[in-house]
Every structure is written in C-alpha cells, then in structure tokens.
Amino acid sequence: MARSHDDSWDLASSVGVTATMVAAGRAMATKDPRGLINDPFAEPLVRAVGVDFFIKMMDGDLDMAAIQDVSPTRAQAMVDGIAVRTKYFDEYFISATNGGIRQAVILASGLDARAYRLPWPAGTVVYELDQPRVTEFKTTTLAGLGAEPTAARRVIPIDLRGDWPAALRAAGLDTSAPTAWLAEGLLIYLPPEAQDRLFDNIAALSVPGSTIATEFVPGIVDFDADRIREQSAAFREHGIDIDMASLVYPGQRNHVVDYLNAKGWRAEGVTRTELFERAGLPVPDPEEDDPLGEIIFISAVLSA
C-alpha cells in the first residue's frame, strides 16, 4: 500500500514492520559470538510482535536461500550491517553523555530499547517519540518483562507529521540545555522537504553543544523501485506485508552533511564500509550489497 499524508501503522504493518525487522537483526547480532552489540530486549520485543517470519529468522529456522536474492553471505551482511549501525549510534550516545549532555531525544523510536540498556549517567532524561500504537506496545511489553529504564524515560506518543516540537516542550525538554538527538532509520521514510523541516525543527530546539546523529542513504536518489518491489514480493510470499518501494520517498534531496553544515552544525560522515572495517567484518561484495547502496552515518555538533 502506498504512503499517504495521514497513514498510520503498528509494528506488524507498513513502516512499523521495518522497525521489527531491524530489531530482529539486533537480536541476531546480539547472539553473534563476536559481541559487537548487546540488546537483550530485541528478541523478546520481536517475539511479542508475533510476526512468524522474524521469529523463525531469529531462531535460525528460516532458509534465507529460499528468499529471492538473499544468499547466506548477504543474509549475514545484513545482520552485520545492523550491528555496526547499532554500535555507531550506541557509541554516539555514550560519547554525548560523557561530554556532559543529560537529555536525549530518540525520534521514531520504534523498538529501540536504549533507554533500558545503555549506561546513562544519573540525571539523564531520554525522550522517545513515535506513533501511539508503537510506543504503547513497547512500554507495555517491556513492563511485562520486568524491565526498568536506566534513565528517566519520557514517552511522547505522536506522529512526527504533527507538532512534535510542542509535545517535546510540554513533556519537559529543556531548550536552554544541550540535547543529544537521534534520527536512526528515519530519513528515507520522509519526503525531501520533510527531511529538511525535521532538521530545522531540531535546530530550533537546540543550543550550542547539542549533538545529532543520523544517516544518509545516497541510493534513495536513484532508487531502483523495480528491484526493491521484486525483493518485497519474495518477502510477501513468506507472510511479510511489506513493499519497500511504496514506503520510501525516492528522488533528489539535500545531503544531510551539507545541510547541517550550512545550518551551523559541524557534521562528519563515515561510510558503512569503514564501520565494517573498524569492526573487523568482511565488507559486503557489491553484488551481495543492499540495493540502497553505501550508507553514510553522520554525527554533528551545533556550533556556538
């Protein structure tokens, strides 16, 4: 189903299912003996969502070779990609709080459990924003597991197409103090103008010393919708209601590093290939790589 200006979802449909898919990848990466990340909440959250495909994938009961274009090598590269992405953003938050920041905002938080698993310093407040059904599910499920946040967690059930800056202020965000922002796995699901507006809103809520982390997907500019739709069809044959070609907004958009730098941030990017190399992981062969291409992971600090 194509996106609309007022569409909504849960964690088993539309954009929401991508959050569950990434969480399943985090669960698999957590089991990996190389120990790049540790997200003990990913697996129980995915099981609670109840999509059979992802449960079988986590349990190793799914023959990935039976899915079109997914060889064992590519399947491992996909999990490794989620591992290095998670590690990058985990380390971003740890660095930000080590530098003295005591409030963090996770936009489109999905099944992100960082408020429960990162070593937040005393006094840190973590704000999580996402669709109401998503935030309610995660909060209820983690409470049922007996999980306790490691920071003061404030949940804001709101669609990012709404007035989320006002909701953040109402929830207690201190706009006179630095904030560490995270927009992970979000930008390709925003139209180009909404991407710019997101960063403009973040800047308006930030003071010098604030930080932001996100990623830019150059492949969204020349997006191969036919190839993605073909791959999505194979997933739908296994019960996954997803058509990535209809969920993302392809075409020209501002490069995040350039846009942030022009707005007063000091932004730097690192390629996914470099993150693979840093972690000692085999870099995916271009023929086995994601059709969206090389991802650039970005962190920035707002200048004085």
KARA-V529932 format. One line per field, one symbol per residue. psi: psi as a letter, one per 30 degrees, with the letter a starting at -180 (. if undefined). A space follows every 50 residues. Layout:
psi = ???
This chain:
psi = klllfglllagglbeefeeeeeeeeeeeeefkffheljiffeeeeeeeeg jeeeeeeefggkjfffkkgjleeeeeeeeeeeeeeeeeeeeeeeeeefgf kgkkkjkhfbgkgefffliklkfkkkkkklkeeeeeeeeeeeeffgkkkg ljkjkjjkkffaifeeeeeffgkjgflkkjkkikheefgkleeeeeeeee eeefgllkfllkkalkjeffehkieeeeeeeeeeeefggjikjefffljl aklkkeeeeeefggljkklkleeeeeeefgkkkkkefglkffakkkkkkl kkl.
